[in-house]
Amino acid sequence: MTIIEDFIRTSYPLYTIQEFRIAFKMAVQGKLDCSTEHYEKFSPKFIGQIMLAYTKKANEVRKIAKPITNEIEPPKLTDQDIVLFTQKEWLESPKNDFNRVFNAERVFDILLKQGKLKFEPEQMIQIIRIVKEDNAQRLQKMYGTDAKEFNKRIKDENFIDTQCKKLALVQYFENLPS
């Protein structure tokens, strides 16, 4: 599920939850040019097929659907609010997977800009080593298409970079005084 969650967040950041509901509903109703056969396997590939078909009709749907954004003014968050939210979310979570850190890119950039994150070369090497070991362990637990797709992702420098940022944030949060 983590891979699917990350896939959705990174591949479709401009789509709302409402649009995902509409896309899947339209697909099941046969209103999209895609297969709804997932063979008991809810994978990024399945989601991608539906969202690709939905993208072609998204503008039509957006004109019809009531835009929620006009009704509710999103809260204005400061950099500190963003960092504190992510920190609290991590510290109150089961802490079993550094990949679940929310909004890692933004929080990492904020803390780096504020001078709160500093790394020695050996620390960076250790973080990369831990990420690669974790990926190898994950890959060993996967089979078939999941393993093949994950193997492709772990060869992507941007994916590894994001994972390293997440691990660095976890280490930072864990070492903060209570």
Buried (B, 14 or more C-beta within 10 A) or exposed (E): EEBBEBBBEEEBEEBBEEBBEBBBEBBEEEBBEBEEEEEEEEBBEBBBBBBEBBBEBBEEBEEEEEEEEEEEEEEEEEBEEBBEBBBEBBEEEEEEEBBBBBBBBBBBEBBBEEEEBEBEEEEEEBBBEBBBEBBEEBBEEBEEEBBEBBEEBBEEEEBBBBBBBBBBBBBBBEEEEE
